[in-house]
């Protein structure tokens, strides 16, 4: 399927390994924390650094794209092969906040290598997984003798993913001509484990809302008025309590409209994974599982939509008692969506459902944050098969299994706006500690990512021809 010799790829990677890691360490030293205004200049410096390094690695085009928030980086390397497919790689160069006092064993922005692990904020999420593409394309060229990639290769590296991607959809909508692609590769995910290489095939969407409930114009005496006027805290509690039925299904009418059911084959693939519920519960810091009846834990978090109460509050919260009816209450809800669900339709359904549960005498305001669409790659898609083949070569012929992500991300915007299938190429493992103190990446897996990318471009070109 591919004309990229495995041994030549590995030899090239090994020869350039030290320089690759030195460059990555230099990039990791830049504290590109998009959520903290005091690091705005660092985020810009990170974008400038990456654009310069991409030009140095051979990309004839590498630009910093401004947004109303943090800058993104766009790079392009056209193929010299007539009719070559176009592939867009997505990642992000901003990172989560980090400080030594958070529990880090060393300065989070002074990378250190220990026991085959590279510790630094952004090592796995997501600078390491972005940067492996630079060495990957160089190995691809060296092993095949090409002077340009087998595909028209584009990169879009966002600068504010860790602060909500607020300007991302507008960015891609304003550059659809330059971002047009046949396939999108997202390198901002992970694998099941070091010994079980996997490819993610989907991410859930997200609808996020906050409800403000106002009753009396001020807190009032519960003895004088209780039982005779509506209590906003009680209304908030009733709304939260009515979200699920006895089988933990969401009760909002129309919520499950369009949901793509799991096939027997998909359920079988999930069941192949070495899932241990006790280990999973320990990682979740929980003491029991609970969810929609008829589904396993993995099916619930990967392939079923959910509704969660993220926060509820109102009235007196201090020590001791205070016999009042509070003047206001708040409720924060999120809904994770799966393929087939439309966030706009869910917002309408939620709005109607909430309005039906607010009694007279309670004023309410319902506000939605920007939503995220779900995305799912069909298991029989030719591009997915190319990715699986490339990864299997990198992992010495191991069987590549399939996962999904329970979380949400901007990948669906790329699928929605560009109309291209989204594939996920990630090599991070759960122990890498994304967003946590002592984030790290396994260097051997990082190089497996390089190797996978080196094979992938030839595989995709061959599948497209």
Phi, psi and omega in degrees: 000328183238150177259017181263110181294132182298314184296322180294321177298313183294321179297318180295316180298314181297321181294328184253008183303310185297315180295321178300312181292324177298317179295317179299317178301319179299318179292320181295338179290344180276115184281074186277067183270101186290336183283347183248114184305330181292348179255015182301319179293327179291323178296319177295320179297322177298316179296316179298319180299314183295316180300318178295319181292324178294319176297320179297326182279355174125347180295121180289339178233126173209114188232151171262123181257122178285150171225172174297345176250241182267152184284151173251167177240132175241135176223154183212137176223097183293148174280156174262008180266123179301135177073014181295144177290161178250130182237132177249124177262129177248142171197190177217149182253356175275160184227167176287155173301151179202139178212151183305322183289352176287349183120009177291145178276348176204172181304122183296342180249020170235087189303146175223146179248131182208125177059037180077012180241139177253115183261127174177153173293127181094356182302319178255324187240088007220013186297318180300318183282337171286314191289336181295342178289335179293312178288329180299316181289327177294319177294322177301314181292315183297319184286331183261348183076012180281158173255353176213156183299159177290344176238160168285107190260127178233150175233137170230110185246108187287156181246006180216032177296322182283357176238025170106356179052041188297331183252008190290312182299318178297324179298312182287330177293328181277351181230032185299328181293320182280337181264357182308134184207157174275332182214143175247131176250121178257118177251069179211040179221191183220187178246168179297311180194173178298326183266353180232085179292138184219161173240130176282139181243002179186158174227148179280156173272179185212133168238128188233126181219159176229135181245125175254126183242124180240130179245251177301157181290346175205168173300137182231162185292125183286339177284321182281328188236348182297139181085359182234350177225155181290143182250116183297328178292322177295320179297317178300317180294321180292321177298312180299318182289339182269358184297327186234151174266189185293340178263013180063026172270144179290133188269356183293122180303134179084358185298323184267006180301128176085352183300128178282117181290151175291135174277164177300323180295318180294319178296324178294322179294319176299320183291341178290337184288144181283070184272127176242116187296322180295319178295318179297317178297322178297318178294327180281352184056036181239169185242000178195156173264153178200135179179189186303129182298140176095003183229149177282171180300313180296321178296322180295319186271346181252327193231005179237144177284153183221164172229133181227142170272113181270338180189146178214135182199162178159145177080195186286131181237004183277182180291151178074189183257158173210106191279085182229164158256116185292152180282340184208164175207161182224152180216129178246126182233146169229150180233118175271132187246155179239173183308134181102343179266144180252119181305323180295319179294323178294320178299319179295315181296319179295317181301315180294318182295318179295313183301325180290344184253004179259117183285166174301144181095352175246121174268139181223151175232128181244118183240133179254137170280165176304134184270166177234133179278150173285158174219148183211130177264123178302139184295337181263011181291132182303323180294324177295320178297325176295318179296316179298318180296315180297318180292322179298321177297318180295329182259031172057040174084005178299149175291131178264122180261178187238141174229176165228170176254134177284338181276190184228157180198180184282000181304324182295331176296320178297316179296318185290313185281317185272344179067030182243148177294146180253128174246152183242117176244099179226146182238005180287153179240160186305328182288355180291340172070052176304137178069358185255166172298149177063037172305142180211171171225142176283118186299320180297324178287324176302319179287332172294325175296318176303313183295318178300314179298322180298323179279330191297321186294320176293319180298315180294321179295319180293320180292332183278336186286000000 
